[in-house]
């Protein structure tokens, strides 16, 4: 079964329920994008794991019947801040193409803006 734009609310609810299971989870930033039947969720959040506060950047893409998760997390909040620019570059330089899991990530139009 393929994911369609009508699934947006259901998928959002599932994502929120998953995040609510993390100890003391606080969502700092959230974004959603709908491009035809490709759905994208982005969340930046903090949570507690053992005695450490973690920070995570989560991208979730749904296209056709596939789900792609891209996660950036450092061992500490300081490590997260260090790795975030590299994650941002990676995130801005790919996009999903095709309609199945055998698709390759292709360069995003954002890459041209970064090179000029």
TORVO-537100 format. One record per atom (N, C-alpha, C): x, z, y. Coordinates in Angstrom, 3 decimals. Atoms other than C-alpha are relative to their C-alpha. Layout:
<nodes>
- X|Z|Y
...
</nodes>
This chain:
<nodes>
- 0.843|0.000|-1.172
- 0.000|0.000|0.000
- 0.891|0.000|1.239
- -0.795|0.135|-1.221
- 1.387|-0.977|3.391
- -0.489|0.960|1.082
- 0.316|-0.834|-1.151
- 1.520|1.314|6.402
- -0.473|-0.911|1.129
- 0.508|0.748|-1.145
- -0.516|0.090|9.369
- -0.146|0.940|1.193
- 0.148|-0.805|-1.206
- -1.098|1.271|12.907
- -1.106|1.041|-0.133
- 1.079|-0.980|0.195
- -4.250|3.058|11.719
- 0.494|1.267|-0.713
- -0.573|-1.169|0.690
- -1.973|5.455|9.759
- 0.759|0.930|0.944
- -0.821|-0.755|-0.951
- -0.266|6.775|12.922
- -0.368|1.478|0.046
- 0.438|-1.395|-0.111
- -2.334|9.954|13.223
- 0.307|0.795|-1.271
- -0.257|-0.672|1.275
- -2.029|10.840|9.529
- 1.483|0.269|-0.181
- -1.448|-0.164|0.151
- 1.748|10.287|9.512
- 0.533|1.026|0.992
- -0.410|-0.992|-1.001
- 2.171|12.302|12.722
- -0.326|1.409|-0.484
- 0.411|-1.308|0.514
- 0.237|15.192|11.184
- 0.925|0.458|-1.123
- -0.918|-0.344|1.088
- 2.425|15.099|8.063
- 1.365|0.403|0.511
- -1.298|-0.340|-0.588
- 5.591|15.128|10.165
- -0.056|1.380|0.647
- 0.150|-1.301|-0.657
- 4.341|18.079|12.223
- -0.115|1.134|-1.012
- 0.124|-1.026|1.042
- 3.394|20.005|9.078
- 1.352|0.273|-0.656
- -1.334|-0.184|0.569
- 6.864|19.422|7.647
- 0.906|0.804|0.922
- -0.826|-0.740|-0.954
- 8.590|20.650|10.801
- -0.446|1.457|0.114
- 0.520|-1.365|-0.096
- 6.337|23.719|10.891
- 0.500|0.889|-1.136
- -0.526|-0.778|1.117
- 7.839|24.795|7.550
- 1.418|0.516|0.251
- -1.339|-0.476|-0.339
- 11.256|25.236|9.163
- -0.111|1.313|0.775
- 0.022|-1.304|-0.648
- 12.047|28.761|10.338
- 0.249|-0.132|1.496
- -0.106|-0.012|-1.462
- 11.492|29.193|14.074
- 0.316|-1.383|0.575
- -0.221|1.369|-0.467
- 11.306|25.453|14.664
- -0.607|-0.184|1.387
- 0.451|0.321|-1.352
- 11.042|24.390|18.301
- 0.341|-1.460|0.286
- -0.218|1.412|-0.307
- 10.587|20.692|19.099
- 0.325|-0.109|1.482
- -0.447|0.156|-1.384
- 12.548|19.882|22.259
- -0.446|-1.325|0.600
- 0.328|1.337|-0.476
- 11.695|16.204|22.488
- -0.703|-0.759|-1.106
- 0.685|0.826|0.992
- 9.326|13.822|20.766
- -0.398|-1.317|0.629
- 0.332|1.333|-0.440
- 8.655|10.136|21.011
- -0.573|-0.758|-1.184
- 0.590|0.844|1.038
- 6.582|7.633|19.074
- -0.079|-1.413|0.541
- 0.052|1.402|-0.403
- 6.625|3.874|19.131
- -0.725|-0.794|-1.069
- 0.746|0.861|0.899
- 4.285|1.353|17.612
- 0.308|-1.433|0.375
- -0.329|1.405|-0.218
- 5.460|-2.242|17.237
- -0.652|-0.794|-1.130
- 0.759|0.645|1.072
- 2.846|-4.161|15.294
- -0.339|1.042|-1.046
- 0.216|-0.983|1.062
- 2.718|-2.370|11.962
- 1.283|0.753|-0.347
- -1.186|-0.849|0.165
- 6.144|-0.769|12.357
- -0.205|1.234|0.859
- 0.201|-1.262|-0.689
- 5.771|2.896|13.266
- 1.324|0.737|0.072
- -1.245|-0.744|-0.182
- 8.610|4.991|14.661
- -0.318|1.369|0.609
- 0.107|-1.361|-0.522
- 8.762|8.741|15.197
- 1.402|0.498|0.303
- -1.282|-0.597|-0.367
- 11.587|10.522|16.972
- -0.254|1.437|0.412
- 0.106|-1.416|-0.345
- 12.006|14.288|17.174
- 1.400|0.581|0.138
- -1.207|-0.819|-0.143
- 14.808|16.499|18.483
- -0.488|1.438|-0.009
- 0.511|-1.354|0.148
- 14.388|20.092|17.433
- 1.100|0.961|-0.434
- -0.866|-1.103|0.438
- 16.080|23.447|16.795
- -0.757|0.797|-1.052
- 0.596|-0.883|0.992
- 15.494|25.698|13.830
- 1.069|0.945|-0.516
- -0.928|-0.986|0.562
- 17.068|28.683|12.105
- 0.167|-0.251|-1.488
- -0.326|0.121|1.418
- 18.812|28.355|8.761
- 1.017|1.084|-0.299
- -0.818|-1.201|0.242
- 20.239|31.590|7.398
- 0.213|0.680|1.356
- -0.248|-0.665|-1.286
- 21.932|33.145|10.444
- 0.439|-0.986|1.082
- -0.478|1.023|-0.920
- 22.667|29.854|12.196
- -1.163|-0.772|0.621
- 0.960|0.868|-0.662
- 20.664|27.936|14.772
- 0.514|-1.423|-0.147
- -0.354|1.405|0.205
- 20.699|24.242|13.890
- -0.777|-0.853|0.998
- 0.683|0.976|-0.828
- 19.819|21.280|16.048
- 0.048|-1.331|-0.724
- 0.113|1.225|0.781
- 18.642|18.009|14.554
- -0.725|-1.076|0.816
- 0.658|1.175|-0.582
- 17.726|14.535|15.781
- -0.511|-0.818|-1.173
- 0.639|0.668|1.126
- 15.281|12.857|13.417
- -0.687|-1.272|0.467
- 0.702|1.263|-0.206
- 14.178|9.226|13.413
- -0.657|-0.367|-1.313
- 0.737|0.398|1.192
- 11.503|8.167|10.947
- -0.675|-1.332|0.302
- 0.570|1.339|-0.148
- 10.572|4.505|10.579
- -0.873|-0.304|-1.207
- 0.882|0.489|1.056
- 7.651|3.153|8.582
- -0.213|-1.483|0.241
- 0.237|1.432|-0.085
- 7.452|-0.550|7.875
- -0.429|-0.487|-1.372
- 0.584|0.484|1.234
- 5.328|-2.225|5.248
- -0.277|1.214|-0.897
- 0.223|-1.160|0.875
- 5.442|0.231|2.307
- 1.236|0.898|-0.072
- -1.275|-0.707|0.027
- 8.859|1.675|3.163
- 0.087|1.031|1.123
- -0.299|-1.026|-0.991
- 9.959|4.804|4.972
- 1.512|0.137|0.078
- -1.435|-0.161|-0.249
- 13.437|5.058|6.516
- 0.194|1.237|0.851
- -0.305|-1.208|-0.765
- 14.806|8.418|7.706
- 1.451|-0.053|0.442
- -1.349|-0.052|-0.556
- 17.828|8.673|9.977
- 0.134|1.365|0.671
- -0.134|-1.379|-0.464
- 19.102|12.189|10.700
- 1.395|0.245|0.539
- -1.267|-0.474|-0.561
- 21.821|13.581|12.934
- -0.104|1.510|0.114
- -0.020|-1.458|-0.078
- 22.683|17.253|12.523
- 1.435|0.466|-0.095
- -1.321|-0.613|0.079
- 25.817|19.227|13.231
- -0.095|1.358|-0.673
- -0.015|-1.327|0.616
- 26.864|22.438|11.496
- -0.400|1.068|1.008
- 0.377|-0.904|-1.096
- 26.356|24.141|14.878
- -0.605|-0.856|1.116
- 0.524|0.743|-1.144
- 24.658|23.209|18.128
- 1.122|-0.719|0.751
- -1.153|0.624|-0.653
- 28.111|22.467|19.557
- 0.428|-1.262|-0.747
- -0.325|1.187|0.801
- 28.881|20.091|16.689
- -1.045|-1.097|0.200
- 1.059|0.972|-0.257
- 25.520|18.414|17.244
- 0.278|-0.734|1.315
- -0.279|0.610|-1.307
- 26.405|17.817|20.909
- 1.193|-0.951|-0.086
- -1.179|0.853|0.156
- 29.782|16.356|19.870
- -0.365|-1.334|-0.666
- 0.321|1.203|0.774
- 28.293|13.872|17.362
- -1.130|-0.828|0.590
- 1.177|0.700|-0.511
- 25.197|12.910|19.374
- 0.309|-1.354|0.634
- -0.259|1.335|-0.562
- 26.804|10.043|21.386
- 0.260|-1.056|-1.071
- -0.244|0.948|1.084
- 27.968|8.412|18.142
- -1.295|-0.356|-0.719
- 1.306|0.252|0.600
- 24.504|8.793|16.658
- -0.827|-0.914|0.902
- 0.753|0.832|-0.934
- 22.956|7.307|19.793
- 0.469|-1.450|-0.049
- -0.516|1.368|0.081
- 25.246|4.274|19.587
- -0.506|-0.679|-1.266
- 0.483|0.557|1.263
- 24.328|3.738|15.936
- -1.489|-0.327|0.104
- 1.447|0.187|-0.114
- 20.628|4.128|16.745
- -0.343|-1.204|0.876
- 0.275|1.099|-0.923
- 20.804|1.591|19.566
- 0.503|-1.353|-0.496
- -0.589|1.258|0.450
- 22.648|-1.030|17.529
- -0.606|-0.540|-1.284
- 0.670|0.579|1.154
- 20.240|-1.635|14.680
- -1.502|-0.041|0.231
- 1.461|0.053|0.051
- 16.645|-2.578|14.106
- -0.384|-0.483|-1.389
- 0.480|0.449|1.299
- 14.599|-3.167|11.008
- -0.443|-1.451|0.108
- 0.491|1.379|0.053
- 13.956|-6.760|10.029
- -0.536|-0.259|-1.391
- 0.579|0.291|1.307
- 12.009|-8.290|7.199
- -1.084|0.992|-0.340
- 1.126|-0.862|0.366
- 9.233|-6.567|5.324
- 0.222|0.740|-1.316
- -0.228|-0.744|1.234
- 10.933|-4.997|2.331
- 1.315|0.762|0.078
- -1.172|-0.872|-0.016
- 13.660|-2.531|1.454
- 1.299|-0.764|-0.173
- -1.234|0.770|0.144
- 16.127|-5.327|0.747
- 0.453|-0.572|1.338
- -0.368|0.481|-1.326
- 16.167|-6.146|4.469
- 1.306|0.649|0.454
- -1.198|-0.555|-0.609
- 19.389|-5.651|6.321
- -0.349|0.512|1.380
- 0.125|-0.396|-1.395
- 19.609|-3.708|9.537
- 0.681|-1.081|0.817
- -0.562|1.052|-0.831
- 20.219|-6.293|12.238
- 0.305|0.546|1.380
- -0.350|-0.517|-1.330
- 21.828|-5.840|15.650
- -1.207|0.025|0.928
- 1.087|-0.166|-0.959
- 19.419|-4.578|18.242
- 0.336|-0.705|1.301
- -0.263|0.569|-1.319
- 19.007|-6.288|21.612
- 0.679|0.998|0.938
- -0.641|-1.019|-0.832
- 20.189|-2.965|23.100
- 1.521|-0.113|-0.034
- -1.448|0.119|0.114
- 23.707|-3.741|21.859
- 0.567|-0.864|1.111
- -0.489|0.858|-1.088
- 24.082|-6.542|24.408
- 0.093|0.768|1.305
- -0.040|-0.798|-1.228
- 23.268|-4.113|27.220
- 1.198|0.955|-0.010
- -1.131|-0.928|0.092
- 25.941|-1.720|25.933
- 1.332|-0.723|0.203
- -1.262|0.732|-0.069
- 28.590|-4.460|25.869
- 0.263|-0.579|1.384
- -0.201|0.598|-1.333
- 28.076|-5.644|29.474
- 0.390|1.026|1.015
</nodes>
